[in-house]
Amino acid sequence: MSKKAGKSKAGGGNVIAVNRKAGFDYFIEERLEAGLALEGWEVKSMREKRVNLTESYVLVRRGEAWLVGCNITPLSTASTHIRPDPTRTRKLLLHRREISRLAGSVDRAGYTVVPLQLYWKRGKAKLEIGLAKGKQKQDKRADKKEKDWQRQRERLLKHKV
């Protein structure tokens, strides 16, 4: 499933929000695609890209997966008869076997489920989630060194050509 999500990521125009902090704080071991149960005003706000995934996480409880802490800022033109809650808990739509596999992995020490990116696929909002293991401080330093070296190498190769 993650390869399909990768195709929509490469499209550019389909991506709503990306959680860049997740790649820095966690080793992503497995990626899954999940649907979202949304209200109408949330979809309109997503079309305007008013979403923040940075502080959000996924809970697996009683055979269901929930997105907690995702901030979808309501539009000022939202209906006057409803009171939108920007950080409400949203249900993730996954197959039962995927939820049970995630729940089993989360029960093991050190694993968590983090949202990676939110994107459109065939007119529906999809969330790419990842089964992740937390990084230590030295792991983060090593990753930063590696990224800096790759950037410097690209500059050197660019100037030689």
C-alpha positions in Angstrom: 0.0 0.0 0.0 2.8 2.4 0.7 3.9 2.4 -2.9 0.5 3.7 -3.9 0.9 6.5 -1.4 4.3 7.2 -2.8 2.8 7.8 -6.2 0.4 10.4 -4.9 3.3 12.0 -3.0 5.3 12.4 -6.2 2.3 14.1 -7.9 2.9 17.2 -5.8 -0.6 18.8 -6.0 -2.2 16.0 -4.0 -0.3 16.5 -0.8 -2.2 18.4 1.9 0.3 18.2 4.8 3.5 16.5 5.7 4.8 15.6 9.2 8.5 16.3 8.7 9.2 16.0 12.4 8.2 12.3 12.4 11.2 11.4 10.1 13.5 13.2 12.5 12.2 11.7 15.7 11.5 8.2 14.6 12.8 5.3 12.5 9.8 4.5 10.2 9.7 0.7 9.7 6.3 0.2 8.0 3.9 2.5 6.2 0.1 2.1 5.8 -2.6 4.1 4.1 -5.7 4.9 6.1 -8.9 6.7 5.3 -10.4 9.4 7.6 -13.9 9.9 8.9 -14.4 13.7 8.5 -17.0 16.4 8.7 -17.8 18.7 5.8 -16.1 21.8 7.2 -12.9 19.7 7.7 -12.8 18.7 4.1 -13.2 22.3 3.0 -10.3 23.3 5.3 -8.2 20.6 3.9 -8.8 21.8 0.4 -7.3 25.2 1.6 -4.4 23.2 3.2 -5.1 24.4 6.8 -3.9 21.3 8.5 -1.1 20.7 11.0 0.1 17.1 11.6 3.2 18.0 13.7 1.9 17.2 17.2 -0.5 14.5 16.2 -0.3 10.7 16.9 -2.4 7.6 16.4 -4.1 5.6 19.2 -5.2 2.0 18.8 -8.0 1.4 21.3 -10.7 -1.3 21.4 -10.1 -2.5 17.8 -10.3 1.0 16.4 -7.6 3.5 15.3 -7.9 7.2 16.2 -6.0 10.3 15.0 -5.4 12.5 18.1 -4.0 16.0 18.1 -4.3 16.8 14.4 -5.2 20.5 14.0 -7.5 21.4 11.2 -8.2 25.1 11.3 -11.8 25.9 10.4 -12.5 28.4 7.7 -14.0 31.7 8.6 -16.8 31.0 6.1 -17.8 27.8 8.0 -21.5 27.4 8.9 -22.8 29.5 11.8 -25.0 26.8 13.2 -22.1 24.4 14.1 -19.1 24.9 16.4 -16.1 23.3 14.8 -13.5 21.7 17.1 -10.1 22.0 15.3 -8.4 19.3 17.4 -11.1 16.7 17.7 -10.3 13.0 17.7 -10.9 11.5 14.2 -11.5 7.9 13.4 -9.1 6.2 11.0 -10.5 3.7 8.5 -8.4 0.6 8.3 -9.0 -3.1 7.8 -9.3 -5.1 11.0 -6.2 -7.2 10.3 -4.2 -4.0 9.8 -5.5 -2.6 13.1 -4.7 -5.8 15.0 -1.2 -5.9 13.5 -0.6 -2.3 14.6 -2.0 -3.0 18.0 0.3 -6.0 18.5 3.3 -3.9 17.4 2.4 -1.0 19.7 2.2 -3.4 22.6 5.9 -4.2 22.1 8.3 -1.7 23.8 9.4 1.3 21.9 6.9 1.2 19.0 4.4 3.8 18.2 2.1 4.8 15.2 2.7 8.3 13.8 1.0 10.1 11.0 3.4 10.9 8.1 1.4 12.8 5.5 -2.1 13.7 4.5 -3.1 13.7 0.8 -5.9 13.4 -1.7 -6.5 10.1 -3.6 -9.4 9.9 -6.0 -11.2 12.7 -4.3 -10.8 11.2 -0.8 -8.5 12.3 2.0 -6.0 9.6 2.9 -3.5 9.6 5.8 -0.2 7.8 5.5 0.7 6.4 8.9 3.9 4.7 9.9 4.9 2.1 12.5 7.9 3.8 14.1 10.5 3.3 16.8 11.9 6.3 18.6 15.4 7.6 17.9 18.0 8.3 20.5 19.8 11.6 20.6 22.9 10.1 18.9 20.8 8.6 16.1 19.4 12.1 15.4 23.0 13.5 15.3 24.1 10.8 12.9 21.2 11.4 10.6 21.9 15.2 10.6 25.6 14.5 9.7 24.5 12.2 6.9 22.1 14.8 5.5 24.7 17.5 5.7 27.3 15.3 3.9 24.8 14.4 1.2 24.0 18.1 0.7 27.7 19.0 0.5 28.4 16.1 -1.9 25.7 17.4 -4.2 27.1 20.9 -4.2 30.6 19.5 -5.0 29.3 17.4 -7.8 27.3 20.3 -9.2 30.3 22.6 -9.3 32.5 20.0 -11.0 30.1 19.4 -13.9 
